[in-house]
Amino acid sequence: MDINFDNTCVFHNESIICSICSECKVGICMECIYSDEHHRGHKVEKINSENTLMIFNIFKDENYNQLLECKKENEKLETKSNKIYKEIEANHTEYLEKIEYTFKQLRNILETQEKDKIRQLITCLEQNEENNSTIKNLLENELKTIDLITEKYKNSLNTIDIIQLFNNNNNNNNNNNNNNNTLKHLEILKHSYQSILIVKEKEQKKNLLCGYHKTNVTFGDEIKSIQENINKTVVVEKGSIYHPNISEKTIKIDGVEFFYFQEGCPVPYGISCVALGGIIKFFDKELIPGSVHTFFLLDGLNLNITMGTIPLSVKNVYIGDIIQPLPQQAIGHGIHTLYFLNGFRHETKVPISKYNHLSKVYIGNTISPIEVIFQNKYI
């Protein structure tokens, strides 16, 4: 009776394992040897009893137990993933009702915007749903491999005589039996390699949770002037729920904790104070959630601040010795309080009028004068 073993390469399922990569200590095929993505340039040796025994012992003593641990971790990860998605789904329903209620009162002028905002909201949900499916499918596929390997060896791993298997296969070869599917030691080499890959990716899989984005809907202060500011009335935005090592990205200024903004990285929802410093080549305000109400522009900040740079949710702005000037139009009409701190070096005009909410301007020991202009402010 013929017994078939899975002797194909981990990466190239049409190629048979034929060699050992000495550097990686895994079984590989001919395509691996010449592949830039895998083992090209590595030292390769023939499969013999010594290297087969070495890899088997690593598989038996390390990889197999690590594989079982990976299975437990995957179960925990799937539970956490589903919990996050359920919270997002519940918030989605709540926000959807709020959006529909708000736009119902302004139907004639807001119908187009209503559809657009709902589309954004649903898109965010679909992206989270897609991420949930991706994680689930990945874990299910990995679980199949783990179950296949662990079930295959759970009663026999400690009784396998790898040298005997290797010698038997050599005898079969001497008897002109060239059926590669009967080479059990090659299957063990494959399972050992698969175990290494699964264990290696254990920590990386946790980062898949970063693919979730919590949806938040905020209603701007421009409802009274809806026809002029239609795009600012409702904001659908997404922010990361899972954010590892958040404590390492905060700084304290006068006892207040600020989240330190990093270019291209979203600020987690729930953060209220954000500090900007250093050279920022590209600032995307979509990375700032609606929970942020205070900005601190730190000394040395090199950012071209223009109209619309500062998000609508920001009410308070502290301005240190920034590199580039602060144009008048950059002071958004949603800002309530400005603080020009010691060392600010640019001559600046600050308008206070009925067209903005600015009511307080604090000026420290600045290098250049700050001129506050009152333009028929209605109090």
Residue pairs with C-beta under 8 A, 6 or more apart in sequence:
2 179
2 181
2 182
3 182
3 184
4 181
4 182
5 181
5 182
5 183
5 184
5 186
5 187
6 187
6 190
6 191
7 16
7 17
7 180
7 181
7 183
7 186
7 187
7 190
8 14
8 15
8 16
8 17
8 29
8 190
9 15
9 16
9 17
9 27
9 28
9 29
9 31
9 32
9 190
10 26
10 190
10 193
10 194
10 197
11 29
11 31
11 32
11 35
11 37
11 38
12 29
12 31
12 32
15 29
15 30
15 31
15 32
16 29
16 180
16 186
17 27
17 28
17 29
17 47
17 186
17 189
17 190
18 28
18 29
18 30
18 47
19 27
19 28
19 29
19 30
19 33
19 44
19 45
19 46
19 47
20 26
20 27
20 28
20 44
20 45
20 46
20 47
20 51
20 52
20 55
20 189
21 27
21 28
21 32
21 39
21 42
21 43
21 44
22 42
22 43
22 44
22 45
22 51
23 39
23 42
23 43
24 39
24 42
25 51
25 54
25 55
25 58
26 55
26 189
26 192
26 193
26 196
27 47
27 55
27 186
27 189
27 190
27 192
27 193
28 38
28 39
28 44
32 38
32 39
33 39
33 40
33 42
33 44
34 40
45 51
47 185
47 186
47 189
48 166
49 162
49 163
49 166
49 167
52 162
52 163
52 166
52 185
52 188
52 189
53 162
53 163
55 188
55 189
55 192
56 160
56 162
56 185
56 188
56 192
58 192
59 188
59 191
59 192
59 195
60 157
60 158
60 160
63 192
63 195
63 196
63 199
64 149
64 150
64 153
64 157
64 195
66 195
66 199
67 146
67 149
67 150
67 195
67 198
67 199
68 146
68 150
70 142
70 146
70 198
70 199
70 202
71 143
71 146
71 147
71 150
73 202
73 205
74 139
74 142
74 143
74 146
74 205
77 135
77 139
77 205
77 206
77 208
77 209
78 135
78 136
78 139
80 209
81 132
81 135
81 136
81 208
81 209
81 212
82 132
84 209
84 212
84 241
84 242
85 128
85 129
85 132
85 212
87 214
87 241
88 125
88 128
88 212
88 214
88 215
88 241
89 125
91 214
91 215
92 121
92 124
92 125
92 215
95 121
95 215
95 216
95 217
96 118
96 121
98 217
99 114
99 117
99 118
99 121
99 217
99 234
100 114
100 118
102 219
102 234
103 110
103 111
103 113
103 114
103 117
106 226
107 114
109 226
109 227
109 230
110 226
110 230
110 233
113 230
113 231
113 233
113 234
117 217
117 234
117 236
120 236
121 215
121 217
121 236
124 213
124 215
124 236
124 238
125 215
127 213
127 238
128 212
128 213
128 215
131 208
131 211
131 212
132 212
134 208
134 211
135 208
135 209
135 211
138 205
138 208
139 205
142 198
145 194
145 198
146 198
149 191
149 194
149 195
152 191
153 160
153 191
160 188
162 185
162 188
165 184
165 185
165 188
166 185
169 182
169 183
169 184
169 185
172 179
172 182
180 186
206 244
207 244
209 241
209 242
210 240
210 242
210 243
210 244
212 240
212 241
212 242
213 238
213 239
213 240
213 241
213 266
214 238
214 239
214 240
214 241
214 269
215 236
215 237
215 238
216 236
216 237
216 238
216 239
216 269
216 289
216 290
216 291
217 234
217 235
217 236
217 237
218 234
218 235
218 237
218 290
218 313
219 233
219 234
219 235
220 229
220 232
220 233
220 234
220 235
220 312
220 334
221 312
221 334
221 357
222 228
222 229
222 232
222 233
223 233
226 233
232 312
235 290
235 312
237 286
237 289
237 290
238 266
239 266
239 267
239 268
239 269
239 289
240 266
240 268
240 269
241 268
241 269
243 268
246 259
246 268
249 259
249 260
249 262
250 257
250 258
250 259
250 260
251 257
251 258
251 260
251 275
252 258
253 275
253 296
256 273
257 273
258 273
258 274
258 275
258 294
258 296
259 267
259 268
259 271
259 273
259 274
259 275
260 274
260 275
260 277
261 267
261 274
261 275
261 276
261 280
261 287
261 288
263 280
263 281
263 282
263 283
264 282
264 284
264 287
265 287
266 287
266 289
267 274
267 287
267 288
267 289
267 292
268 289
269 289
269 290
269 291
270 289
270 291
271 289
271 291
271 292
272 291
272 292
272 293
272 294
273 292
273 293
273 294
273 296
274 288
274 292
274 294
274 295
274 296
275 295
275 296
275 298
276 283
276 295
276 296
276 297
276 298
276 301
276 303
277 297
277 298
277 299
277 300
277 301
278 298
278 300
278 301
278 302
279 302
279 303
280 301
280 302
280 303
283 303
283 309
285 308
285 309
285 310
285 311
288 311
288 313
288 314
289 313
290 311
290 313
291 313
292 311
292 313
292 314
293 313
293 314
293 315
293 316
294 314
294 315
294 316
294 317
294 318
295 310
295 314
295 316
295 317
295 318
296 317
296 318
296 320
297 303
297 305
297 317
297 318
297 319
297 320
297 322
298 320
298 322
299 320
299 321
299 322
299 343
300 320
300 321
300 322
300 323
301 320
301 322
301 323
302 322
302 323
302 324
303 309
303 322
303 323
303 324
304 324
305 322
305 324
305 326
305 327
305 330
306 327
306 329
306 330
307 327
307 329
307 330
307 332
308 332
309 330
310 317
310 330
310 331
310 332
310 334
310 335
312 332
312 334
313 334
314 332
314 334
314 335
315 334
315 335
315 336
315 337
315 357
316 335
316 336
316 337
316 339
317 335
317 337
317 338
317 339
318 339
318 341
319 326
319 338
319 339
319 340
319 341
319 344
320 341
320 343
320 344
321 341
321 343
321 344
321 345
322 344
322 346
324 346
325 346
325 347
325 348
326 346
326 348
328 348
328 349
328 350
328 351
331 338
331 350
331 351
331 356
331 358
332 356
333 355
333 356
333 357
333 358
334 356
334 357
335 356
335 357
335 358
336 357
336 358
336 359
336 360
337 358
337 359
337 360
337 361
337 362
338 350
338 358
338 360
338 361
338 362
339 362
339 364
340 348
340 361
340 362
340 363
340 364
340 366
340 370
341 364
341 366
342 364
342 365
342 366
343 365
343 366
343 367
344 364
344 366
344 367
344 368
344 370
345 366
345 367
345 368
346 368
347 368
347 369
347 370
347 371
348 368
348 370
348 371
349 371
349 373
350 358
350 361
350 370
350 371
350 372
350 373
351 358
351 373
351 375
352 358
352 359
352 361
352 372
352 373
352 374
352 375
352 377
353 374
353 375
353 376
353 377
354 375
354 376
354 377
354 378
355 375
361 370
361 372
363 370
